[in-house]
């Protein structure tokens, strides 16, 4: 099934194909759509803002 979804996604020019499950799985992602670094950077920035000591 994964190979078929990959072929279908590429043929249709899709960036993502999402699964309709409670987990919200990504069934297909086009090459070059790696989002991990951006997501982690955003989470780290949010954490830093929430846990920084107030300026005196």
Secondary structure, 3 states (H helix, E strand, C coil): CHHHHHHHHHHHCCCEEECCCCCCCEEEECCCCCCHHHHHHHHHHHHHHHHCCCCC
